[in-house]
Amino acid sequence: MVAATNLNKSLDNALWREFDDLIAVSKPGEQELEFILEETLSAIEVGSINWPRIIEQMRDFSAAQAVRVAQDAAKRAILA
């Protein structure tokens, strides 16, 4: 069984005893966030993007949140 959560403090300690291995995945850094955004947006043409400004605003985002932001931006751009 594989399970994932970002709410480990909200779960009962007995649950953690059921798993043999725990792997902590840290939040992405600036370079990783930029890579995630660029890869997620690679299928569409993007204009001039101020990456440092965007990355600064996303400093505490998880990888999943970064992907979601990029996908939502792409959808809005396509619909516009």
Residue, then its C-alpha position, 0 to 999 in steps of 0.5 A: m500500500v502506498a499513501a500520501t498526505n501533507l496532513n501527517k500531524s492530523l493523523d493518528n500515530a497508530l496509522w504510521r505504525e502500519f507503514d514500513d517506510l516513510i519518505a518525506v518530500s520537501k517543497p520545491g526550491e526556486q529552480e524546481l518551481e521554475f522547472i515545474l512551471e516551464e514543463t507544465l506550460s511547455a505545450i503552449e506558447v507563452g510570451s514574456i514571463n517574469w519568472p523571478r516575480i512569479i517564483e517569489q509569489m509561489r515560494d511556499f507552494s508544493a509541487a502539486q500546487a505549482v502544477r495546478v497554478a500552471q494548468d489553470a493559467a494555461k486554461r485561462a489563456i486558451l479560453a481568452 
